[in-house]
Amino acid sequence: MTESVETRSYVTVDVAGQIFGIAIERVREVFLPDRLTHVPLAPPDVAGVLNLRGRIVTAIDMRLRLSLPPRAPELRPMAIGIDHKQEAFALLVDSVGDVLELSESRRETTPATLAPRWAAVAECVHRLDGRLLLVLDVDRALEPPAAAAIAA
């Protein structure tokens, strides 16, 4: 009799050299954003809104959400379409990688030494060939920074 090993699928993305995994069931689509419309008085991490097949989507620049330097203007971000609290969002990331099947038995708690900007949005971690994959807690990542500070 073989023992069943529970696995979970993650879409991998890169933000400023850090690899994140987003649970595949949270991802609606992956796309190259086109024609972002600026939103006056929006926080700096709100890159704008876009129309995606008739749906208004708020684009969040994950570099700015994590207080990182903006990406170079010549580098186009990729977008991960996410639904959160009945609203559509696009997480702007530097690049999108593969879909990985990872064993749930190999997941680890977030290390105490992890930088606070990463720990604030990481649900757990997986060790991958010398790199640390942070599993993105989408709900925490999409909390407005002011609300997160008030809740802390």
DSSP file (Angstrom, degrees, kcal/mol; ACC not computed):
  #  RESIDUE AA STRUCTURE BP1 BP2  ACC     N-H-->O    O-->H-N    N-H-->O    O-->H-N    TCO  KAPPA ALPHA  PHI   PSI    X-CA   Y-CA   Z-CA
    1    1 A M              0   0    0      0, 0.0     2,-0.3     0, 0.0     0, 0.0   0.000 360.0 360.0 360.0 130.4    0.0    0.0    0.0
    2    2 A T        -     0   0    0      1,-0.0     2,-0.4     0, 0.0     0, 0.0  -0.700 360.0-123.5 -95.0 145.8    1.4    3.4   -0.9
    3    3 A E        -     0   0    0     -2,-0.3     2,-0.4     1,-0.0    -1,-0.0  -0.705  25.5-124.5 -86.5 132.5    1.1    6.4    1.3
    4    4 A S        -     0   0    0     -2,-0.4     2,-0.6     1,-0.0    -1,-0.0  -0.621  19.0-153.2 -80.9 133.6   -0.6    9.4   -0.3
    5    5 A V        -     0   0    0     -2,-0.4     2,-0.4    99,-0.0    -1,-0.0  -0.927  14.0-133.6-107.6 121.0    1.5   12.6   -0.2
    6    6 A E        -     0   0    0     -2,-0.6    98,-2.8    97,-0.0    99,-0.5  -0.585  29.7-178.4 -76.5 128.6   -0.6   15.8   -0.3
    7    7 A T  E     -A  103   0A   0     -2,-0.4     2,-0.4    96,-0.3    96,-0.2  -0.835  14.5-154.4-122.4 163.6    0.8   18.3   -2.7
    8    8 A R  E     -A  102   0A   0     94,-2.2    94,-2.8    -2,-0.3     2,-0.4  -0.996  16.5-128.4-137.4 142.3   -0.3   21.8   -3.7
    9    9 A S  E     -A  101   0A   0     -2,-0.4    15,-2.5    92,-0.2     2,-0.4  -0.748  24.9-173.4 -95.5 137.0    0.3   23.6   -6.9
   10   10 A Y  E     -AB 100  23A   0     90,-2.5    90,-2.8    -2,-0.4     2,-0.5  -0.987  23.0-138.3-130.1 137.4    1.9   27.1   -7.0
   11   11 A V  E     -AB  99  22A   0     11,-2.8    11,-2.6    -2,-0.4     2,-0.4  -0.834  31.8-138.9 -85.6 127.7    2.4   29.6   -9.8
   12   12 A T  E     + B   0  21A   0     86,-2.6    85,-3.7    -2,-0.5     2,-0.3  -0.728  25.5 176.2 -95.4 140.9    5.9   31.0   -9.2
   13   13 A V  E     -AB  96  20A   0      7,-2.3     7,-2.9    -2,-0.4     2,-0.5  -0.944  22.4-133.0-136.4 157.6    6.6   34.7   -9.6
   14   14 A D  E     +AB  95  19A   0     81,-2.5    80,-2.0    -2,-0.3    81,-1.2  -0.951  18.6 179.0-115.4 131.7    9.7   36.9   -9.1
   15   15 A V  E >  S- B   0  18A   0      3,-2.4     3,-1.9    -2,-0.5    78,-0.1  -0.945  78.3 -28.0-130.5 109.9    9.6   40.2   -7.3
   16   16 A A  T 3  S-     0   0    0     -2,-0.4     3,-0.1     1,-0.3    -1,-0.0   0.855 126.0 -47.9  53.7  40.3   13.0   42.0   -7.0
   17   17 A G  T 3  S+     0   0    0      1,-0.3     2,-0.5     0, 0.0    -1,-0.3   0.368 114.1 115.8  86.2  -6.0   14.9   38.7   -7.1
   18   18 A Q  E <   -B   15   0A   0     -3,-1.9    -3,-2.4   113,-0.0     2,-0.5  -0.849  60.2-137.6 -98.8 131.2   12.7   37.0   -4.5
   19   19 A I  E     -B   14   0A   0     -2,-0.5   115,-2.3   113,-0.5     2,-0.3  -0.747  22.3-173.4 -90.8 131.4   10.7   34.0   -5.7
   20   20 A F  E     -Bc  13 134A   0     -7,-2.9    -7,-2.3    -2,-0.5     2,-0.5  -0.879  15.0-145.2-117.8 152.1    7.1   33.7   -4.5
   21   21 A G  E     -Bc  12 135A   0    113,-2.7   115,-2.7    -2,-0.3     2,-0.5  -0.979   9.8-162.7-115.5 131.8    4.5   30.9   -4.9
   22   22 A I  E     -B   11   0A   0    -11,-2.6   -11,-2.8    -2,-0.5     5,-0.1  -0.967  33.2-108.2-113.9 124.9    0.9   31.8   -5.3
   23   23 A A  E >>  -B   10   0A   0     -2,-0.5     3,-2.3   113,-0.4     4,-0.6  -0.266  27.1-131.8 -52.9 128.6   -1.6   28.9   -4.7
   24   24 A I  G >4 S+     0   0    0    -15,-2.5     3,-1.0     1,-0.3    -1,-0.2   0.782 103.0  64.2 -60.1 -29.0   -2.9   28.1   -8.2
   25   25 A E  G 34 S+     0   0    0    -16,-0.3    -1,-0.3     1,-0.2    -2,-0.1   0.687 100.5  53.5 -70.4 -14.5   -6.5   28.1   -7.0
   26   26 A R  G <4 S+     0   0    0     -3,-2.3    57,-0.6    56,-0.1     2,-0.6   0.631  91.1  90.3 -88.0 -15.8   -6.2   31.8   -6.3
   27   27 A V  E <<  +F   82   0B   0     -3,-1.0    55,-0.2    -4,-0.6     3,-0.1  -0.721  45.0 176.6 -91.3 120.9   -4.9   32.7   -9.8
   28   28 A R  E     -     0   0B   0     53,-3.2     2,-0.3    -2,-0.6    -1,-0.2   0.865  68.0 -27.8 -83.9 -41.4   -7.5   33.6  -12.4
   29   29 A E  E     -F   81   0B   0     52,-0.8    52,-3.4     2,-0.0     2,-0.4  -0.985  48.3-128.1-166.7 164.3   -5.1   34.3  -15.2
   30   30 A V  E     +F   80   0B   0     -2,-0.3     2,-0.3    50,-0.2    50,-0.2  -0.994  42.2 153.9-122.7 129.7   -1.6   35.5  -16.1
   31   31 A F  E     -F   79   0B   0     48,-2.4    48,-2.8    -2,-0.4    -2,-0.0  -0.968  49.4-106.3-153.1 165.8   -1.3   38.3  -18.6
   32   32 A L        -     0   0    0     -2,-0.3    46,-0.1    46,-0.2    -2,-0.0  -0.879  46.9-127.3 -94.8 112.7    0.8   41.2  -19.9
   33   33 A P        -     0   0    0      0, 0.0     2,-0.4     0, 0.0     3,-0.1  -0.308  26.9-166.6 -67.1 144.3   -1.0   44.3  -18.7
   34   34 A D        -     0   0    0      1,-0.2    17,-0.3    17,-0.1    -2,-0.0  -0.992  55.5  -0.2-133.5 138.3   -1.8   46.9  -21.3
   35   35 A R        -     0   0    0     -2,-0.4     2,-0.3     1,-0.2    16,-0.3   0.951  67.8-160.6  51.9  69.9   -2.9   50.5  -21.0
   36   36 A L        -     0   0    0     -3,-0.1     2,-0.6    14,-0.1    14,-0.2  -0.616   9.3-141.0 -74.7 136.0   -3.1   51.2  -17.2
   37   37 A T  B     -G   49   0B   0     12,-3.1    12,-2.1    -2,-0.3    -1,-0.0  -0.898  19.6-121.3-101.7 124.2   -5.2   54.2  -16.3
   38   38 A H        -     0   0    0     -2,-0.6    10,-0.1    10,-0.2     9,-0.1  -0.313  17.7-143.4 -62.1 142.0   -3.8   56.3  -13.5
   39   39 A V    >   -     0   0    0      7,-0.3     3,-1.7     4,-0.1     7,-0.1  -0.941  20.4-126.4-110.6 111.8   -6.1   56.7  -10.5
   40   40 A P  T 3  S+     0   0    0      0, 0.0     8,-0.0     0, 0.0     0, 0.0  -0.275  89.5   6.8 -58.7 140.6   -5.8   60.2   -8.9
   41   41 A L  T 3  S+     0   0    0      1,-0.2     0, 0.0     3,-0.0     0, 0.0   0.549  93.9 141.2  64.7  11.2   -5.0   60.3   -5.2
   42   42 A A    <   -     0   0    0     -3,-1.7    -1,-0.2     1,-0.1    -3,-0.0  -0.466  63.5 -90.4 -76.3 154.7   -4.5   56.5   -5.1
   43   43 A P    >   -     0   0    0      0, 0.0     3,-1.9     0, 0.0    -1,-0.1  -0.256  42.1-106.3 -58.9 155.3   -1.7   55.1   -2.9
   44   44 A P  T 3  S+     0   0    0      0, 0.0    20,-0.1     0, 0.0    21,-0.1   0.787 117.8  60.6 -58.0 -29.6    1.7   54.8   -4.8
   45   45 A D  T 3  S+     0   0    0     19,-0.2    16,-3.0    15,-0.1     2,-1.1   0.616  82.0  89.7 -78.3  -9.9    1.4   51.0   -5.0
   46   46 A V  E <   - H   0  60B   0     -3,-1.9    -7,-0.3    14,-0.2    14,-0.2  -0.766  59.7-172.5 -84.9 103.6   -1.8   51.2   -7.0
   47   47 A A  E     -     0   0B   0     12,-1.8     2,-0.3    -2,-1.1    -1,-0.2   0.715  49.7 -89.6 -72.0 -20.1   -0.4   51.3  -10.5
   48   48 A G  E     - H   0  59B   0     11,-1.0    11,-3.1   -10,-0.1     2,-0.3  -0.929  44.1 -71.9 144.5-166.9   -3.8   52.1  -12.0
   49   49 A V  E     -GH  37  58B   0    -12,-2.1   -12,-3.1    -2,-0.3     2,-0.3  -0.898  37.3-169.5-123.8 156.8   -6.8   50.3  -13.3
   50   50 A L  E     - H   0  57B   0      7,-2.1     7,-2.8    -2,-0.3     2,-0.7  -0.963  25.5-118.3-142.0 159.7   -7.3   48.4  -16.5
   51   51 A N  E     - H   0  56B   0     -2,-0.3     2,-0.7   -16,-0.3     5,-0.2  -0.895  27.9-174.9-101.4 116.8  -10.1   46.9  -18.5
   52   52 A L  E >  S- H   0  55B   0      3,-3.0     3,-1.2    -2,-0.7    -2,-0.0  -0.891  73.8 -35.9-117.1 100.2   -9.7   43.1  -18.8
   53   53 A R  T 3  S-     0   0    0     -2,-0.7    -1,-0.1     1,-0.3     3,-0.1   0.899 125.6 -42.7  51.4  46.8  -12.5   41.7  -21.1
   54   54 A G  T 3  S+     0   0    0      1,-0.2     2,-0.5     0, 0.0    -1,-0.3   0.460 117.2 112.1  85.1   1.8  -15.0   44.2  -19.7
   55   55 A R  E <   -H   52   0B   0     -3,-1.2    -3,-3.0     2,-0.0     2,-0.5  -0.917  66.7-129.3-110.8 132.0  -14.0   43.9  -16.1
   56   56 A I  E     -H   51   0B   0     -2,-0.5    32,-0.5    -5,-0.2     2,-0.4  -0.693  29.5-169.4 -81.5 126.0  -12.3   46.7  -14.2
   57   57 A V  E     -H   50   0B   0     -7,-2.8    -7,-2.1    -2,-0.5     2,-0.5  -0.963  17.6-138.8-122.2 129.8   -9.1   45.4  -12.5
   58   58 A T  E     -Hi  49  89B   0     30,-2.2    32,-2.4    -2,-0.4     2,-0.5  -0.787  20.2-144.3 -88.0 124.1   -7.0   47.3   -9.9
   59   59 A A  E     -Hi  48  90B   0    -11,-3.1   -12,-1.8    -2,-0.5   -11,-1.0  -0.797  12.4-165.2 -94.3 123.6   -3.3   46.8  -10.6
   60   60 A I  E     -Hi  46  91B   0     30,-2.9    32,-3.2    -2,-0.5     2,-0.9  -0.940  16.0-139.8-109.7 121.0   -1.1   46.6   -7.5
   61   61 A D  E  >  - i   0  92B   0    -16,-3.0     4,-2.5    -2,-0.5     3,-0.3  -0.714  11.1-159.3 -80.4 108.8    2.7   47.0   -8.0
   62   62 A M  H  > S+     0   0    0     30,-1.8     4,-1.6    -2,-0.9    -1,-0.2   0.791  87.9  59.6 -64.2 -28.5    4.1   44.4   -5.7
   63   63 A R  H  4>S+     0   0    0     29,-0.4     5,-3.0     2,-0.2    -1,-0.2   0.950 112.0  39.0 -62.1 -46.9    7.5   46.1   -5.6
   64   64 A L  H >45S+     0   0    0     -3,-0.3     3,-1.6     3,-0.2    -2,-0.2   0.863 111.3  57.7 -73.5 -34.7    5.9   49.3   -4.2
   65   65 A R  H 3<5S+     0   0    0     -4,-2.5    -1,-0.2     1,-0.3    -2,-0.2   0.844 110.6  45.5 -60.7 -32.4    3.6   47.3   -2.0
   66   66 A L  T 3<5S-     0   0    0     -4,-1.6    -1,-0.3    -5,-0.2    -2,-0.2   0.219 119.0-111.8 -96.2  14.0    6.6   45.7   -0.4
   67   67 A S  T < 5S+     0   0    0     -3,-1.6    -3,-0.2     1,-0.2    -2,-0.1   0.880  70.5 141.5  58.1  42.0    8.5   49.1   -0.1
   68   68 A L      < -     0   0    0     -5,-3.0    -1,-0.2    -6,-0.1     3,-0.1  -0.708  61.4 -84.2-106.5 161.6   11.1   48.1   -2.8
   69   69 A P        -     0   0    0      0, 0.0    -1,-0.1     0, 0.0     3,-0.1  -0.340  55.3 -99.8 -61.8 146.7   12.6   50.2   -5.5
   70   70 A P        -     0   0    0      0, 0.0     2,-0.1     0, 0.0    -9,-0.0  -0.268  42.3 -99.4 -64.4 155.8   10.5   50.5   -8.6
   71   71 A R        -     0   0    0      1,-0.1    -3,-0.0    -3,-0.1    23,-0.0  -0.399  49.9 -85.7 -72.6 154.6   11.4   48.4  -11.6
   72   72 A A    >   -     0   0    0      1,-0.1     3,-2.1    -2,-0.1    -1,-0.1  -0.332  38.6-119.6 -59.8 140.5   13.3   50.0  -14.4
   73   73 A P  T 3  S+     0   0    0      0, 0.0    -1,-0.1     0, 0.0    -2,-0.1   0.784 111.5  58.0 -56.4 -29.9   11.0   51.7  -16.8
   74   74 A E  T 3  S+     0   0    0      2,-0.1     2,-0.7     1,-0.0    -2,-0.1   0.625  89.6  85.7 -78.2 -10.6   12.2   49.6  -19.7
   75   75 A L  S <  S-     0   0    0     -3,-2.1    -4,-0.1     0, 0.0    -1,-0.0  -0.816  72.1-148.1 -94.2 117.3   11.1   46.4  -17.9
   76   76 A R        -     0   0    0     -2,-0.7     2,-0.1     1,-0.1    -2,-0.1  -0.673  16.0-130.7 -84.1 133.1    7.5   45.5  -18.5
   77   77 A P        -     0   0    0      0, 0.0     2,-0.3     0, 0.0    17,-0.2  -0.377  10.2-132.8 -77.3 160.9    5.8   43.8  -15.5
   78   78 A M  E     - J   0  93B   0     15,-2.5    15,-2.6   -46,-0.1     2,-0.4  -0.740  22.0-136.2-102.1 160.5    3.7   40.6  -15.8
   79   79 A A  E     -FJ  31  92B   0    -48,-2.8   -48,-2.4    -2,-0.3     2,-0.6  -0.958  10.0-157.3-125.9 140.1    0.3   40.5  -14.1
   80   80 A I  E     -FJ  30  91B   0     11,-1.6    11,-2.5    -2,-0.4     2,-0.4  -0.968  22.8-137.3-111.7 116.1   -1.3   37.8  -12.0
   81   81 A G  E     +FJ  29  90B   0    -52,-3.4   -53,-3.2    -2,-0.6   -52,-0.8  -0.621  31.1 173.1 -78.5 127.1   -5.1   38.1  -12.0
   82   82 A I  E     -FJ  27  89B   0      7,-2.9     7,-3.1    -2,-0.4     2,-0.4  -0.973  26.9-141.2-133.9 143.5   -6.6   37.5   -8.5
   83   83 A D  E     + J   0  88B   0    -57,-0.6     2,-0.3    -2,-0.3     5,-0.2  -0.915  25.7 172.5-103.1 137.4  -10.0   37.9   -7.0
   84   84 A H  E >   - J   0  87B   0      3,-2.7     3,-1.3    -2,-0.4    -2,-0.0  -0.941  66.4 -15.5-148.0 120.0  -10.2   39.3   -3.5
   85   85 A K  T 3  S-     0   0    0     -2,-0.3     3,-0.1     1,-0.3    -1,-0.1   0.920 126.9 -52.8  51.1  51.6  -13.3   40.2   -1.6
   86   86 A Q  T 3  S+     0   0    0      1,-0.2     2,-0.3     0, 0.0    -1,-0.3   0.645 118.7 107.5  60.8  19.6  -15.5   40.3   -4.8
   87   87 A E  E <   - J   0  84B   0     -3,-1.3    -3,-2.7   -29,-0.0     2,-0.4  -0.915  67.8-123.2-123.0 154.1  -13.0   42.6   -6.5
   88   88 A A  E     + J   0  83B   0    -32,-0.5   -30,-2.2    -2,-0.3     2,-0.3  -0.813  31.2 178.5 -99.3 133.7  -10.6   41.9   -9.3
   89   89 A F  E     -iJ  58  82B   0     -7,-3.1    -7,-2.9    -2,-0.4     2,-0.5  -0.928  21.7-149.9-129.7 154.5   -6.9   42.7   -8.9
   90   90 A A  E     -iJ  59  81B   0    -32,-2.4   -30,-2.9    -2,-0.3     2,-0.7  -0.986  14.2-149.1-122.1 117.4   -3.7   42.3  -11.0
   91   91 A L  E     -iJ  60  80B   0    -11,-2.5   -11,-1.6    -2,-0.5     2,-0.6  -0.785  15.4-143.4 -85.5 115.7   -0.5   41.8   -9.0
   92   92 A L  E     +iJ  61  79B   0    -32,-3.2   -30,-1.8    -2,-0.7   -29,-0.4  -0.718  29.4 170.5 -84.8 121.0    2.3   43.3  -11.0
   93   93 A V  E     - J   0  78B   0    -15,-2.6   -15,-2.5    -2,-0.6   -78,-0.2  -0.785  44.3-114.6-126.0 166.9    5.4   41.2  -10.7
   94   94 A D  S    S-     0   0    0    -80,-2.0     2,-0.3    -2,-0.3   -79,-0.2   0.901  90.6 -16.6 -71.7 -41.0    8.8   41.2  -12.4
   95   95 A S  E     -A   14   0A   0    -81,-1.2   -81,-2.5   -18,-0.1     2,-0.4  -0.987  57.3-127.1-159.4 162.4    8.3   37.8  -14.1
   96   96 A V  E     -A   13   0A   0     -2,-0.3   -83,-0.3   -83,-0.2   -66,-0.0  -0.947  27.7-177.3-116.1 135.7    6.3   34.6  -13.9
   97   97 A G  E     -     0   0A   0    -85,-3.7     2,-0.1    -2,-0.4    -1,-0.1   0.206  35.7 -45.4-104.4-135.2    7.9   31.2  -13.7
   98   98 A D  E     -     0   0A   0    -87,-0.1   -86,-2.6   -85,-0.0     2,-0.6  -0.354  48.9-105.7 -94.5 172.5    6.6   27.7  -13.6
   99   99 A V  E     -A   11   0A   0    -88,-0.2     2,-0.4    -2,-0.1   -88,-0.2  -0.923  41.5-161.1 -96.7 124.6    3.8   25.9  -11.9
  100  100 A L  E     -A   10   0A   0    -90,-2.8   -90,-2.5    -2,-0.6     2,-0.7  -0.891  16.5-146.4-111.8 138.7    5.4   23.8   -9.1
  101  101 A E  E     -A    9   0A   0     -2,-0.4     2,-0.4   -92,-0.2   -92,-0.2  -0.916  28.9-174.9 -97.4 114.7    3.8   20.9   -7.3
  102  102 A L  E     -A    8   0A   0    -94,-2.8   -94,-2.2    -2,-0.7     2,-0.3  -0.919  27.2-114.8-118.9 140.3    5.2   21.0   -3.8
  103  103 A S  E >   -A    7   0A   0     -2,-0.4     3,-1.4   -96,-0.2     4,-0.3  -0.514  14.3-144.5 -71.2 129.3    4.6   18.5   -1.0
  104  104 A E  G >  S+     0   0    0    -98,-2.8     3,-1.0    -2,-0.3    -1,-0.2   0.780  99.6  64.7 -64.6 -25.6    2.7   20.0    1.9
  105  105 A S  G 3  S+     0   0    0    -99,-0.5    -1,-0.3     1,-0.2   -98,-0.1   0.689  99.6  53.6 -71.4 -16.0    4.9   17.9    4.3
  106  106 A R  G <  S+     0   0    0     -3,-1.4    21,-0.4     2,-0.1    -1,-0.2   0.444  81.6 112.1 -96.9  -1.8    7.9   19.9    3.2
  107  107 A R    <   -     0   0    0     -3,-1.0     2,-0.3    -4,-0.3    19,-0.2  -0.444  50.8-161.2 -72.6 147.6    6.5   23.4    3.9
  108  108 A E  B     -D  125   0A   0     17,-2.9    17,-2.5    -2,-0.1    -2,-0.1  -0.877  23.0 -97.8-127.3 158.0    8.1   25.2    6.8
  109  109 A T        -     0   0    0     -2,-0.3    15,-0.2    15,-0.2    14,-0.1  -0.339  56.3 -84.6 -68.6 158.7    7.1   28.1    9.0
  110  110 A T        -     0   0    0     13,-0.3    -1,-0.1    12,-0.1    24,-0.0  -0.490  52.6-111.9 -66.1 126.3    8.4   31.5    8.0
  111  111 A P    >   -     0   0    0      0, 0.0     3,-1.6     0, 0.0    -1,-0.1  -0.284  13.4-129.6 -62.0 143.8   11.9   31.9    9.5
  112  112 A A  T 3  S+     0   0    0      1,-0.3    -2,-0.1    -3,-0.1     7,-0.1   0.757 108.1  58.8 -63.3 -24.1   12.3   34.5   12.3
  113  113 A T  T 3  S+     0   0    0      2,-0.1    -1,-0.3     6,-0.0     2,-0.1   0.460  77.4 119.2 -86.8  -1.0   15.2   36.0   10.4
  114  114 A L  S <  S-     0   0    0     -3,-1.6     5,-0.1     1,-0.1    -4,-0.0  -0.417  79.7 -96.6 -66.8 138.1   13.2   36.7    7.3
  115  115 A A    >>  -     0   0    0      1,-0.1     4,-2.7    -2,-0.1     3,-1.0  -0.254  32.5-120.9 -54.4 138.6   13.1   40.4    6.4
  116  116 A P  H 3> S+     0   0    0      0, 0.0     4,-2.2     0, 0.0    -1,-0.1   0.828 110.7  59.3 -54.7 -36.2    9.9   42.0    7.8
  117  117 A R  H 34 S+     0   0    0      1,-0.2     4,-0.3     2,-0.2    -2,-0.1   0.873 113.7  38.3 -62.6 -35.0    8.7   43.1    4.3
  118  118 A W  H X> S+     0   0    0     -3,-1.0     3,-1.3     2,-0.2     4,-0.8   0.901 114.1  53.4 -79.7 -43.0    8.7   39.5    3.2
  119  119 A A  H >< S+     0   0    0     -4,-2.7     3,-0.5     1,-0.3    -2,-0.2   0.825  98.7  65.5 -61.5 -31.5    7.4   38.0    6.4
  120  120 A A  T 3< S+     0   0    0     -4,-2.2    -1,-0.3    -5,-0.2    -2,-0.2   0.754 115.2  28.1 -63.8 -23.8    4.4   40.4    6.3
  121  121 A V  T <4 S+     0   0    0     -3,-1.3    16,-3.4    -4,-0.3     2,-0.5   0.362  98.0 102.7-119.4   3.7    3.1   38.7    3.2
  122  122 A A  E <<  - E   0 136A   0     -4,-0.8    14,-0.2    -3,-0.5   -12,-0.1  -0.771  42.2-173.8 -96.7 131.2    4.5   35.1    3.5
  123  123 A E  E    S-     0   0A   0     12,-3.6   -13,-0.3    -2,-0.5     2,-0.3   0.848  72.0 -39.5 -83.3 -40.2    2.2   32.3    4.6
  124  124 A C  E     - E   0 135A   0     11,-0.6    11,-2.7   -15,-0.2    -1,-0.4  -0.912  62.9-111.9-167.6-174.9    5.1   29.8    4.8
  125  125 A V  E     -DE 108 134A   0    -17,-2.5   -17,-2.9    -2,-0.3     2,-0.4  -0.931  10.1-157.8-134.5 159.1    8.2   28.8    2.9
  126  126 A H  E     - E   0 133A   0      7,-2.1     7,-3.1    -2,-0.3     2,-0.5  -0.995  22.7-129.9-130.9 137.2    9.5   25.9    0.8
  127  127 A R  E     - E   0 132A   0    -21,-0.4     2,-0.5    -2,-0.4     5,-0.2  -0.782  27.8-177.4 -88.5 127.3   13.3   25.3    0.3
  128  128 A L  E >   - E   0 131A   0      3,-3.4     3,-3.2    -2,-0.5    -2,-0.0  -0.946  59.6 -48.8-128.9 109.7   14.1   24.8   -3.4
  129  129 A D  T 3  S-     0   0    0     -2,-0.5     3,-0.1     1,-0.3    -1,-0.0   0.796 122.3 -33.7  34.4  59.1   17.6   24.0   -4.5
  130  130 A G  T 3  S+     0   0    0      1,-0.3     2,-0.3     0, 0.0    -1,-0.3   0.446 124.1  96.1  82.5  -0.1   19.4   26.7   -2.5
  131  131 A R  E <   - E   0 128A   0     -3,-3.2    -3,-3.4  -113,-0.0     2,-0.6  -0.876  68.7-131.2-120.2 155.9   16.5   29.2   -2.8
  132  132 A L  E     - E   0 127A   0     -2,-0.3     2,-0.6    -5,-0.2  -113,-0.5  -0.926  15.6-155.3-108.0 117.3   13.7   30.0   -0.5
  133  133 A L  E     - E   0 126A   0     -7,-3.1    -7,-2.1    -2,-0.6     2,-0.5  -0.822   9.8-150.8 -91.2 122.4   10.2   30.1   -2.1
  134  134 A L  E     -cE  20 125A   0   -115,-2.3  -113,-2.7    -2,-0.6     2,-0.7  -0.826  11.0-135.8 -93.1 126.5    7.8   32.3   -0.1
  135  135 A V  E     -cE  21 124A   0    -11,-2.7   -12,-3.6    -2,-0.5   -11,-0.6  -0.741  27.0-128.7 -82.2 117.1    4.2   31.2   -0.3
  136  136 A L  E     - E   0 122A   0   -115,-2.7     2,-1.2    -2,-0.7  -113,-0.4  -0.486   5.3-144.5 -72.7 127.0    2.3   34.5   -0.8
  137  137 A D     >  -     0   0    0    -16,-3.4     4,-2.6    -2,-0.3     3,-0.2  -0.791  18.5-166.5 -85.6  95.9   -0.6   35.1    1.5
  138  138 A V  H  > S+     0   0    0     -2,-1.2     4,-1.8     1,-0.2    -1,-0.2   0.865  81.1  54.1 -57.8 -41.4   -2.7   36.9   -1.1
  139  139 A D  H  4 S+     0   0    0      1,-0.2     4,-0.4     2,-0.2    -1,-0.2   0.919 112.6  42.5 -62.9 -43.6   -5.2   38.2    1.4
  140  140 A R  H >4 S+     0   0    0     -3,-0.2     3,-0.9     1,-0.2    -1,-0.2   0.888 111.8  55.2 -69.1 -37.3   -2.5   39.9    3.5
  141  141 A A  H 3< S+     0   0    0     -4,-2.6    -1,-0.2     1,-0.2    -2,-0.2   0.815 109.9  47.3 -64.6 -29.0   -0.7   41.1    0.4
  142  142 A L  T 3< S+     0   0    0     -4,-1.8    -1,-0.2    -5,-0.2    -2,-0.2   0.466  83.7 110.8 -93.9  -1.7   -3.8   42.9   -0.7
  143  143 A E  S <  S-     0   0    0     -3,-0.9     5,-0.1    -4,-0.4    -3,-0.0  -0.555  82.9-106.7 -67.2 131.4   -4.7   44.5    2.6
  144  144 A P     >  -     0   0    0      0, 0.0     4,-2.3     0, 0.0     3,-0.5  -0.373  28.0-120.4 -58.2 139.1   -4.2   48.2    2.2
  145  145 A P  H  > S+     0   0    0      0, 0.0     4,-2.2     0, 0.0     5,-0.2   0.851 112.1  53.2 -52.7 -39.1   -1.0   49.2    4.1
  146  146 A A  H  > S+     0   0    0      1,-0.2     4,-2.1     2,-0.2     5,-0.2   0.907 109.5  48.3 -63.4 -41.1   -2.8   51.6    6.5
  147  147 A A  H  > S+     0   0    0     -3,-0.5     4,-2.2     1,-0.2    -1,-0.2   0.887 110.4  51.6 -66.4 -38.9   -5.3   48.8    7.4
  148  148 A A  H  X S+     0   0    0     -4,-2.3     4,-1.3     1,-0.2    -1,-0.2   0.895 110.1  49.2 -64.2 -39.8   -2.5   46.4    8.0
  149  149 A A  H  < S+     0   0    0     -4,-2.2    -2,-0.2    -5,-0.2    -1,-0.2   0.887 111.4  48.9 -67.3 -38.7   -0.7   48.9   10.3
  150  150 A I  H  < S+     0   0    0     -4,-2.1    -1,-0.2     1,-0.2    -2,-0.2   0.883 111.1  50.3 -67.3 -38.3   -3.9   49.6   12.3
  151  151 A A  H  <        0   0    0     -4,-2.2    -1,-0.2     1,-0.2    -2,-0.2   0.758 360.0 360.0 -71.8 -24.4   -4.5   45.8   12.7
  152  152 A A     <        0   0    0     -4,-1.3    -1,-0.2    -5,-0.1    -2,-0.2   0.478 360.0 360.0 -74.4 360.0   -1.0   45.2   14.0
